[in-house]
Amino acid sequence: MSQLVHRIYITTLVCIVAITAIFLAYQGTSYYSTSIEERFYHPAHDYFKPSGLLGHPLGIVGTLLILIGVASYIARKRYSFLARFGRLKYWLEFHIFLCSL
């Protein structure tokens, strides 16, 4: 991977994390800024609660991203035939991206 392609790759990963964080912050600011005692009465409670329409799928997707990130990085380190799919440095960067998203 050339240096230019690597910079584009890293920039894309950073932008995905930033856009996701901005979206979730924008959508959930009013809900998460209320006190815990008052959240039950917030209009968005059914949407943002841990078992809600957004909370539950985000938990599932987050867990899958962590599992995929860790499993793929471990597999790349352990099995030499995966070396043809990229350097270990790039796999580590992708692993960090998935686990931080």
C-alpha positions in Angstrom: 0.0 0.0 0.0 1.5 3.3 -1.0 1.8 6.2 1.4 -1.0 8.1 -0.4 -3.4 5.2 -0.3 -2.6 4.6 3.3 -3.3 8.3 4.2 -6.6 8.1 2.3 -7.4 4.8 4.2 -6.7 6.3 7.6 -8.5 9.5 6.8 -11.6 7.5 5.7 -11.5 5.4 9.0 -11.2 8.6 11.1 -14.1 10.2 9.2 -16.3 7.2 9.8 -15.6 7.3 13.5 -16.1 11.1 13.6 -19.4 11.0 11.6 -20.7 8.2 13.8 -19.9 10.1 17.0 -21.4 13.3 15.8 -24.6 11.6 14.7 -25.0 9.8 18.0 -24.2 13.0 20.0 -26.6 15.0 17.9 -29.4 12.5 18.3 -28.9 11.7 22.0 -27.8 14.9 23.6 -31.2 15.8 25.0 -31.8 12.3 26.3 -28.3 11.8 27.9 -28.2 15.3 29.4 -31.2 14.6 31.5 -30.8 13.1 34.9 -31.1 9.3 35.3 -34.3 9.7 37.3 -36.0 11.8 34.6 -34.8 9.7 31.6 -37.8 7.3 32.0 -40.1 10.2 31.2 -38.1 11.6 28.3 -40.0 11.3 24.9 -37.0 9.5 23.4 -36.6 6.9 26.2 -38.1 4.1 24.2 -35.6 4.9 21.4 -32.4 5.3 23.5 -32.8 3.0 26.4 -30.5 -0.1 26.4 -33.3 -2.3 25.2 -34.8 0.4 22.9 -35.0 0.7 19.1 -31.5 2.2 18.9 -29.8 1.1 22.1 -30.2 -2.7 21.5 -29.0 -2.8 17.9 -26.1 -0.5 18.7 -25.0 -2.9 21.4 -25.3 -5.9 19.1 -23.4 -4.1 16.3 -20.7 -2.9 18.7 -20.2 -6.4 20.1 -19.9 -7.8 16.6 -17.4 -5.2 15.5 -15.2 -5.9 18.5 -15.4 -9.7 17.9 -14.6 -9.3 14.2 -11.8 -6.9 14.9 -10.1 -9.1 17.5 -10.7 -12.4 15.6 -9.4 -11.1 12.3 -6.2 -9.6 13.9 -5.5 -12.8 15.9 -6.1 -14.9 12.8 -3.7 -12.7 10.7 -1.0 -13.0 13.4 -1.4 -16.8 13.8 -1.9 -18.0 10.2 0.8 -17.1 7.7 -1.3 -17.7 4.6 -3.2 -14.4 5.5 0.1 -12.5 5.1 -0.8 -12.0 1.4 -3.8 -9.9 2.4 -1.7 -7.1 3.8 0.9 -6.2 6.4 0.3 -6.8 10.0 0.5 -3.0 10.6 -2.6 -2.4 8.5 -4.5 -5.2 10.2 -3.7 -3.6 13.5 -5.0 -0.3 12.3 -8.2 -1.9 11.1 -8.6 -3.8 14.4 -8.2 -0.6 16.3 -10.8 1.1 14.1 -13.4 -1.7 14.5 -12.8 -1.8 18.3 -13.0 1.9 18.7 -16.1 2.4 16.5 
